[in-house]
Amino acid sequence: MADDLAKIEKKFGDLSEYSIQFNRWILKPIGAWPASFYKSRIEKIVSKILIVICWISSLFTLIPGVLHFFLEKEDIYVKLKILGPLTHWLVGGFNYAVLLLRKDDIYYCIKQICADWNIITKKQDQQVMLKNAKIGRYVAVFCTVFLQGGVFCTCLALGAFKKTIKVDNETVNIYNLPCPAYNMPVDTNPTHDIILGTQLLSAFICSSSTAGAFSFVAICASHALGQLNLMVIWINEYVNRPKKLNNNAYINKIGIIVEHHLRILSFIARVEHVMSPICFMEMIKCMVGICMPIYYILMEWSEHNIQNLTVYVMIIISMTYNIFLVCYIGEIITEECKKIGDIVYMTNWYELSDKNILNLMMIITRSSMNINMTAGKMTNMSVLTFGKIVKSIFAYLNVLRQITMI
């Protein structure tokens, strides 16, 4: 592990860069990276231009799609097929807005990650941090590749091929779009290609905002877990220290431990503040994004259209993974924060002085308060919540089946 630290520091120039680099790669192209990190005025101007381009591209797809959904006279099944992709663009735009509005919180979290890497210089402690940073980075990479790849393949499958329909007993092949647009001519090659290209760009922006939020919470959660693991090590070192060192190097360590615990909890609170509205919208999107493709599969199974069925399965897997990831991260953070108090209680605290025991009691008391990742401040993100979401999905699916009489 010591060799890993040296290699990573040589490759990235700074250990903190290893933790935050991938998140910057995702957020910077869509202008969601905090402007405080930019060193030149040109970078700040480019960031604002990117934000304008991203909003124009997203609205170019979103507005015609909403108009098509409400104004076109189509049967209920066609309306339901439009609802799936339309939800993706709506939630993606919402997530993008949240990332832009919460830039200060993102800046605070990234700065604290960098500060922790600079403050903690002991190699054994850095190895613990690096282990968790690797987990966070791998989860962020996998989530982004999975999400972007799934969205891109879905858009190509829905928009790059012609659809066969019957008009007055004649079979006609027409171009299709991932998100149907209201009163836009898409029957000719150049027009279709332009609109499809714009929708692919807007789909990339929407999925990048979601991937950026998920990678942000993965990296921050792994960093917080690393800091909590360090606290366990420090507490055990402090309680089990040799008695002859009582008045020397360890005299102020309990104060450092208590202060660091509060910094971790403040860090988690900032992450929760960023992710709370995003988790709420993602929960709604995943309910729709899993329920509707299952419904489509039931409706189109007899047609044996492998292309459409494959797309639906990809969407279901992607949505399930996304919501499970956030719920699992919320569960782990809650459990690890509680565990600190239990670990302190299980140490030989009774051998310490009264003053030090009171300091440890502060950690136990603070750990007894629930620290939760929430969805819109209404429900906690946990594995239990994931189970409730899956239960709700099948309940809504059953309602759809009853209404349409499959």
N, C-alpha and C positions, 0 to 999 in steps of 0.2 A: 504493500500500500504506500510505503514511503516513496518507492519508485514511481508509482502512479501520480503522487502529488507533484514530484519533480517534472514528470513528463507533461502533465496538464498545465502546470505553471509555465513551462517553456513554450508549449504550443499556443496557449491562449493569452500569455502575458500576465494574467492575473487569475487567481483561483475563483474569484467572484464572477469573472467573465464566463466561466464554464457553466455556471448556474443560470445566468440571465441571457446568454447569447441567443438561444433558440427562440425565446419569447420575443426578443427584439426583432429577429428575422420575420416573425409573423406580423407583429403590430406595426412595424415601420412602413411597409408598403401601403398600408391603408390609412396612414396618418394618425394612428392611435397610440404611438409611442410618445411618452411625455416630452413636451418641448424643452423642459428644463435640462434634459440630457444632451440637447443639441449645442454644439460649441460655436457654430457660425450662424449668422443671420440668414444666409442662403438656405441652410437646412430647414430653418423654421418656415421660410416662405414656401419651399417645396412641400413641406408637410401640410400646410394650409391648402395648397393647390391640389394635393392628393385627396384631401377631405372633400373638396368641392367635386372633383371627378367621381369619387366613390358615391357621393349622394346623388349626383345626376344619373349615373349608371344604374343605381339601385331603383330610383324613382321611375326611370324609363321603363323598367320591367314591372314594377309594383303597381303603378297607377293604371296602366292599361289592363293589367290582370284583375284588379279590383273592379274596374268598370265592366270587364267582360263577365265576371262572376255575378254582378248584380243586374246588369242591363240586358245581357243576351238571354233569349228565351230558349232554354234547353231543358231536357228532362232531368230528373233528380240525380240519376247516376252520373251524368256528365258533369253536373254541378259538384258532386262529391269528388270526382276525379280532379277537378280544378282546385278543390280545397287543399289537397295535399301539398302541391308545389307552392301554392299561394301562401300557405302557412310558413313554409321555409323562408320565403323572402320577407314576410312580415316580421317574424321573430329575428331573422338575421339583421334586419334594419334596426330593430329595437336594441339588440345586443350591441350593435355598432354605436348607437347613440349613447348607451350606458358607458361604454368604454371611453368615449370622448368626454362625457360629463364627469367621469370618475378618474380623470388623469392624475389629479393630485394624490389620490389614494394609491394609485398604481406607482406613482413616483415615490411615495413614502415607503411602500413595501420593497421596491427594488433598492432604494437607498439603504434600508435596514439590512437587506441581504448582503450588500457590499460592505456595510459597516461591520457586520458580524464576522465576515471573512477577514477583515483587517484587525479586529479586536482580538480574535482568538488565534493565537500564533503557535500554541503547543501542537506539535505534530500529531500526537495521538488524538487530540480533539479534532484537528482538521481532517483526519482520516475518517472519523465518525461522520463529519459533515459531508465529506466527499462521497461516502457510501450512499447517503440519502439523496445527495444532489444527482448522482447517477440514476437512481430510481426515478426521480422527478423528471429528469431529461428524457429518459427512455419512454416514460408514460406520455410525455408531451409530444415526442416525435411520433410515436405510434398513433396517438389520438389524431394528430394533424394529418398524417398520411392517410389514415383510414377514412377520416371525414372528407378531406379534399378529394381523395380518389373516388370515394363513393358518390359524391355530388357530381363530379366531372363525368364519370361513367354514366350516371343516371341522366344527366342533361344531354349527353351525346346519344344515348339510346332513345330518348324521347324526342329529340329534335333533329337528328342527322338523317333520319330515314323517313320515307313517305308513308302516309297512312291511306289505306284502301277504304273507300266509302261507296255507298250506292246512291245515285241520284237519278230518279225517274227510270228505274230498272237498268241503269248503266253503272258499270264499275269505274270509279274515278280514283286516281292516285293523287293525293295532295300532300303538301309539306305540313309537318307538324311542328309545334314549339314546346319546349319544356313547361313554359307558363303561357297559356293561351292569352292573346292580346285582343283588345276590343277595337274593331274597325281598322286593323292594320293589314295591308295586303301582303300575304306571304306565299302567293302562288307562283312567283317567279324566282329564279335562282339568285340574282343579286340581292333582291330585297330580303329574301329568306336568310341568306348568308349574313347580311348585315345585322338583322334583328337577332338571329341566333348567336352571333358573335357578341352582341351587347348583353344578351341574357347570360351567356357563359361568363362574361366579365363580372356581371352583377352577382351571379351565383358564387363566383370565386370570392368576391368581397364579403358576401353574407356568410359563407362558410369560413372565411378567414377570421371574421369577427367572433364567430362561435369557437373556432379552433384557438384563437388568441386568448379567449376567456378561459377555456379549458386548460390550455397549457400554462396560463398564469396561475390558476388555482392548483394545478399539479406541482409546479415548481415551488410555489409558496408553501403548500402543505408539506412537501418533502423537506423543505428548509426548516419549517416549524417543528416537524418531528425530529429532525436532527438536533435542533436546539434542546428539545425536551429530553432526548437521549443523553445529551451532554449534562443536563441538570442532574440526571440520575447518577451519572459518574461523579460529578462534583459533590453531590450530597453524601454519597458513600465515602468519598475521599475525606470529606470534612469530619464526618461522624467517627470514622475509623482511623483518624490521623494519630500518630504517636503523641502521647501526652506531653512530651518534652518540647513539642513544637507549638504548644497551645498559645504561647505569647509571642510567637514570631510570625512566620509567613502566613499562617492561617487565621490571624486575629481578625482580619476584615473580610474573609472569604464568604462568611454567611451573609453579609450585607450585599456582596456582589451577586450571590446566588438569588437572593430575594429580588434584587433589582432586575436581574436578567429574566427571572420568571415573569415579572410584570411587563417587561419589554416583549416577551413572546406572546403574552395574552393580548397586548395592544396590537401587535402585528397580526394576529389571527382575527381580531375585531375589524381591522382595516380590510383584510382579505374578504371577510364576510360581508362588509359594507359594499364592496365592489360586486360580489357574486350573488347577493340576495335577489335583486330583480332579474338577473340573468337566469338563475336557477329556476325562478318561478315561471318565466316564459319558456324555458327549455322543458320544464315539466309538462306544460300545456302542449308544446310542440310535439313532444315525444308521445303523448297520449294520442294526438291526432295522427302523428307520423307512423305509429305502429298499428293503430286501429284501422286506419283507412287502407293501407296496403294489404292487410289480412282480408279486409272486406273485398278489395279488388281481386285478390286471388280466388276467393270463393265465387265471385261473379264470373271470372274469366277462365276458370279451370277447364271447363268443357271445350274451350277454343284451342287449348294446348299451344298458346303463343309463348314459346320459350323465352323470347326477348323480353316481353313484359313481365313474365313471372320471375325471371332472373333479377330484373330491376326492383321489383317489389321485395324480394328476399334480401337484396343488398340494403334497401332502405330500412327494413325491419332490424337487421343485424346492427347497422350503424346507429340507429336511434336507441336500441336497447343498450349498446355499449356506452353511448354517451351519458345516458341518464344513470346507468349503474355506476359509472366512474365517479360522477359527482356525489351520488349517494354514499358510495363506499368511502370516498375521501372525507365526507362529513362525519361518517361513523368513526373512522380512525382518529380524526382530530378530537372528537368528543371523548373517546375512550382513553386516549393517551393523556389528555389534560387531567382527567380524573385519576389516572394511574399515578401521577406525581404525588398526590396526597397519600395514597396507599403505600407507596415506596418509602416516603418519609416516615410514616408511622411504623413500618417494619424495620427500620434501622435501630441501632442502640442509642436512641435519643435520650434515654433515661440516665446515661452516663455523662451528659453534658451539663453545663451550668444552667441556672434558671433563665438567665438572659438569652442564651442560645436556644433553649427550649422554646421560649416565647417567639423567637424569630422563625423557628421551624413551624410553630403553630400558625404563623401567618401564611405560610405556603400551604399547609393543610386546609386552612379556612378558605383561601382563595381557590384551591383546587376543588373544593366541594361545590362551588357554583358551576352550573352547567355552561359549557362553552359549545355552542352549536352553530353549524352552517345551516342557514334557513333559506326557504324559498319565499321571498316576499314578506318575511317576518311572520309568516302564517303557519308554516310547517317545517319541521326539522328534516334536513337531508340525512337519511340513514338507510340502512338495508331494509328496515321495517317499512320505511316510506316507499322504497322501490317495490316491495311486495304489494303495497296498497295501490301503486300506480299500475302494476300488471293486472291486478284484480279489477281496477276501474276500466282498463282497456277492454277486457273481455266483457264487462258489463255493457259498455257502450257498443261493442260489436254485436252483442245480442239484441240491443235495442234497434240497431240498424237493420239487422236481419228480420226482425219482426215488422219493421216499417215497410221494407221493400219486399218482404215475403220470399226470401231465398229458399 
